[in-house]
Amino acid sequence: MSRIGMTLSRHIMEQQRSDPGATGALTGLLTQIALAAKVIAREVNKAGLVNILGFTGEQNVQGEQVTKLDVFAHQTMVEALEASGHVCALASEEAPEPILPGPDQRQGPYVVLFDPLDGSSNIDLNITIGTIFSIQRKVSPGADATIADLLQPGASQVAAGYVVYGSSTMFVYTVGHGVHGYTLDPTLGEFLMSHENMRMPQRGSTYSANEGNYHAWSPGVRQYVDSLKDPKRKPYKGRYVGTLVADFHRTLLTGGIFLYPADMSDPQKPAGKLRLLYEASPLAFVAQQAGGRASTGSEDILQLQPERLHQRVPLLIGSTEDVTTAEGYIRQAG
């Protein structure tokens, strides 16, 4: 039976009822994230009409310029998640240290890591942006969370997803049983299922990469991308938005591969640009649940043991056969 048109809240509740061990805590978290997404979407949609465009003049822990919408999205996510009463710790791309609930706030068994506003550099240009989130269970003993609760491999995620703020607002998530997409109906103020059981083709015909960095890539990555444009075979189409959520969302729907390899010309950033815990790991979980893969080029993203909150990694993500082929080029080139 198709669930197209079902509200997100109803589907989350149905999933909870199908799990005899469910307590409702994860349901509450996902509901709060959806609420935060609606609030952020409202501000994004009127950003040109109110004083919320532009930079704050500050830099985040990544050394990047902070936009006013970055700050708003971060605060909205923190407030929504703390209000749920189901978290013992949060970690945000915009915060240098973990965020712990106050002494007067109820704590729960989960930790949430998130990129509150992916694609910040595109905000003022009215280009698609998004939010990415990852949910893990607390694993340390005792009442209080520790850094070990936040530094868990992606394979242990219990839920992950993202929100796309574009021509429409879409909420895409998985709890380890397939991937579903919901589109926000602004007349109802509800996310309605629009994409049930999303599956990524085993091979696509599109690649997504910032080719301005071509000469900084390793020989294997350059050879792979060159092969995609080989006129002797049907070339892949090149598509690149510059917002990870937008580029991944297209790849999820149509197949292919997104690449953000390491910058081999910069010894200070040999590991790559994208953050493992806030970007690569949650999207890798979504990709896996949709039949795809994610890799650093040599290692499975979901098997990586994080070493620090703001760790960066190279990322190849998309259709299984495309990612495997890219890994082969990198391996052969040494």
C-alpha positions in Angstrom: 0.0 0.0 0.0 1.4 3.4 -1.0 2.0 5.9 1.7 2.3 8.9 -0.7 0.6 11.9 1.0 1.0 10.5 4.5 2.3 13.1 7.0 5.8 12.7 8.3 4.6 12.7 11.9 2.1 9.8 11.2 4.8 7.8 9.4 7.3 8.2 12.3 4.6 7.0 14.7 3.9 4.0 12.5 7.6 3.1 12.5 7.6 3.4 16.3 4.6 1.1 16.7 6.3 -1.5 14.5 9.3 -1.7 16.9 8.3 -3.4 20.2 11.3 -1.9 22.0 10.6 1.7 21.0 10.2 4.2 23.8 9.1 7.2 21.7 12.4 9.1 22.3 13.6 8.7 18.7 10.2 9.7 17.5 10.3 12.8 19.6 13.7 13.7 18.3 12.7 13.4 14.6 9.6 15.4 15.2 11.6 18.2 16.8 14.1 18.2 13.9 11.2 18.5 11.5 9.8 21.4 13.5 13.2 23.1 13.4 13.3 22.5 9.6 10.0 24.3 9.2 11.2 27.3 11.2 14.5 27.5 9.2 12.6 27.1 5.9 10.4 30.1 6.9 13.4 32.3 7.4 15.2 31.0 4.3 12.1 31.8 2.2 11.9 35.4 3.4 15.7 36.0 3.7 15.7 38.7 1.0 12.9 40.6 2.8 14.4 40.8 6.3 17.8 41.6 7.7 19.1 38.0 7.8 21.3 37.9 4.7 25.0 38.5 4.8 27.9 37.7 7.2 28.1 38.3 10.9 31.8 39.3 10.7 32.8 36.2 12.7 34.4 32.9 11.8 33.4 29.4 12.9 35.6 26.7 14.2 36.3 25.7 10.6 37.7 29.1 9.8 34.8 30.0 7.6 32.8 33.2 7.5 29.6 32.8 9.5 26.3 34.0 8.0 23.4 35.4 9.9 21.3 32.4 8.7 24.0 30.0 10.0 23.6 31.5 13.5 19.8 31.4 13.2 19.7 27.8 12.0 22.2 26.6 14.7 20.2 28.2 17.5 16.9 26.9 16.1 18.3 23.3 16.0 19.8 23.5 19.5 16.6 24.9 21.0 14.4 22.3 19.3 16.6 19.4 20.3 17.1 20.5 23.9 13.4 21.0 24.2 12.8 17.4 23.2 14.3 16.1 26.5 15.8 13.2 24.6 19.4 14.3 24.1 22.4 14.1 26.5 24.8 16.0 24.1 24.8 17.8 20.8 27.5 18.7 18.3 27.2 21.3 15.6 29.5 22.3 12.8 29.2 25.9 14.1 30.3 25.1 17.7 33.9 24.3 18.7 32.8 22.1 21.6 30.0 19.7 22.5 26.7 21.3 23.6 25.3 19.8 26.8 21.8 20.4 28.2 21.6 22.7 31.2 21.0 21.4 34.7 17.3 22.3 34.5 16.8 20.4 31.3 15.7 16.8 31.0 18.2 14.5 29.4 17.7 11.5 27.2 19.6 8.5 25.6 20.6 10.1 22.3 23.3 12.4 20.9 22.7 14.5 17.7 25.3 15.9 15.4 24.3 18.3 12.7 25.3 20.9 10.1 22.6 23.5 10.7 23.0 25.2 7.3 25.0 23.4 4.6 26.0 25.6 1.6 26.2 28.8 3.5 28.2 30.5 0.7 25.2 30.1 -1.5 22.7 31.8 0.8 23.0 35.3 -0.6 22.8 34.0 -4.2 19.4 32.2 -3.6 20.9 28.8 -4.4 19.7 25.6 -2.7 21.0 25.1 0.8 20.2 22.5 3.5 20.5 20.9 7.0 22.1 17.6 7.7 21.7 15.5 10.9 22.9 12.3 12.5 21.5 10.5 15.6 23.5 8.1 17.8 22.6 6.3 21.0 24.6 7.1 24.1 27.2 4.4 24.7 29.1 5.6 27.8 28.1 4.5 31.3 26.7 7.0 33.8 24.2 9.8 33.5 26.5 12.3 31.7 27.6 12.1 28.1 31.3 11.9 27.2 33.2 12.6 24.0 33.0 8.9 23.2 29.3 9.2 22.7 29.9 11.7 19.9 32.9 10.0 18.3 31.1 6.9 17.0 31.5 5.3 13.6 28.8 6.0 11.1 27.8 2.4 11.1 26.3 2.8 14.6 23.9 5.6 13.6 20.3 4.9 14.5 19.0 7.7 12.2 20.3 10.3 9.8 18.9 12.6 7.1 18.8 16.0 5.6 16.6 18.9 4.7 16.7 20.6 1.3 15.6 24.3 1.2 15.1 24.9 -2.6 12.1 25.3 -4.9 10.3 23.3 -2.2 11.4 22.1 1.2 12.1 18.4 1.5 12.9 16.3 4.5 14.7 13.0 3.8 15.6 10.5 6.5 16.3 6.9 7.4 16.1 4.9 10.6 17.8 2.0 9.0 14.8 0.6 7.2 14.9 2.4 3.8 14.9 6.1 2.9 11.8 8.2 2.6 11.3 11.8 1.4 8.7 14.3 2.5 7.8 17.7 0.9 6.6 20.6 3.0 3.1 21.7 2.0 3.1 25.4 3.1 -0.7 25.5 3.1 -0.9 22.8 5.7 2.4 23.4 7.5 3.0 19.6 7.2 5.6 17.4 5.6 3.8 15.0 3.3 5.4 11.8 1.8 6.4 12.5 -1.8 9.2 9.9 -2.3 8.6 6.5 -0.8 11.4 4.0 -0.3 14.0 6.0 -2.3 16.5 3.8 -4.2 19.7 4.9 -5.9 20.5 3.3 -9.3 23.5 0.9 -9.2 25.2 3.1 -11.8 24.3 6.6 -13.0 25.3 8.9 -15.8 26.1 12.1 -13.9 29.2 13.2 -11.9 29.4 16.1 -9.5 32.7 17.7 -8.5 34.4 21.1 -8.2 36.6 20.8 -11.2 38.3 24.1 -10.3 40.3 21.8 -8.0 41.3 19.4 -10.7 45.0 20.1 -10.6 45.0 19.6 -6.8 43.5 16.1 -7.0 45.5 12.9 -6.8 46.4 11.2 -10.2 43.9 8.5 -9.6 41.0 10.9 -9.1 42.1 12.9 -12.2 42.2 9.8 -14.3 38.8 8.7 -13.1 37.1 12.0 -13.9 38.9 12.1 -17.3 37.4 8.6 -18.0 33.9 10.0 -17.3 34.4 12.6 -20.1 36.0 10.1 -22.6 34.3 10.8 -26.0 35.0 7.2 -27.0 32.3 6.1 -24.6 29.0 7.8 -23.6 30.3 10.6 -21.4 28.8 11.4 -18.0 27.0 14.7 -17.5 28.7 17.1 -15.2 26.5 18.7 -12.6 27.7 20.7 -9.6 25.7 23.1 -7.3 28.3 23.7 -4.6 25.9 22.7 -1.8 26.6 19.2 -0.6 22.9 18.5 0.3 21.7 19.6 -3.2 24.4 17.7 -5.1 23.7 14.5 -2.9 20.0 14.8 -3.3 20.3 14.8 -7.1 22.6 11.8 -6.9 20.2 10.0 -4.6 17.4 10.5 -7.1 19.2 9.9 -10.4 22.4 8.0 -9.5 26.0 8.8 -10.4 28.7 10.0 -8.1 29.6 13.1 -6.0 33.3 13.7 -5.4 35.1 16.0 -3.0 38.6 14.5 -2.9 41.5 15.6 -0.8 43.5 18.7 -1.9 46.9 17.2 -2.6 48.4 20.7 -3.2 47.7 21.9 0.4 49.8 20.0 3.1 47.6 21.7 5.7 44.4 20.0 4.4 45.5 16.6 3.1 42.4 14.9 4.6 39.8 16.7 2.5 37.3 19.5 3.1 34.0 17.9 4.2 33.3 17.0 7.9 33.1 13.4 8.8 30.5 13.6 11.6 28.3 16.4 10.3 28.3 15.7 6.5 30.0 12.6 5.3 28.8 10.1 7.9 25.1 10.9 7.9 24.8 11.1 4.1 26.8 7.8 3.9 24.1 6.2 6.0 21.4 7.6 3.8 23.2 6.4 0.7 23.7 2.9 2.1 20.0 2.6 3.0 19.1 3.6 -0.5 21.5 1.0 -2.1 24.5 3.3 -2.6 28.0 3.7 -1.1 30.3 6.2 0.4 34.1 6.1 0.5 37.2 8.2 1.2 38.6 6.6 -1.9 40.2 3.8 0.1 38.0 3.3 3.1 34.2 2.9 3.8 33.0 6.1 5.4 30.7 4.2 7.7 33.5 2.2 9.2 35.8 5.1 10.0 36.5 5.7 13.7 36.2 9.5 14.3 39.2 11.0 16.2 37.9 14.5 16.7 34.6 16.4 16.4 35.6 18.5 13.4 37.5 15.9 11.5 37.6 16.3 7.7 37.6 13.5 5.1 37.6 13.1 1.3 34.2 11.9 0.1 33.1 9.8 -2.8 29.4 9.0 -2.6 26.7 7.8 -4.9 25.8 4.7 -6.9 27.6 1.6 -5.8 29.2 0.7 -9.1 30.3 4.3 -9.7 32.0 4.6 -6.3 33.7 1.2 -6.7 35.0 2.2 -10.1 36.4 5.4 -8.7 38.1 3.5 -5.9 39.7 1.2 -8.5 41.3 4.1 -10.4 42.6 5.5 -7.1 44.0 2.2 -6.0 45.7 1.5 -9.4 47.4 4.9 -9.4 48.9 4.3 -6.0 
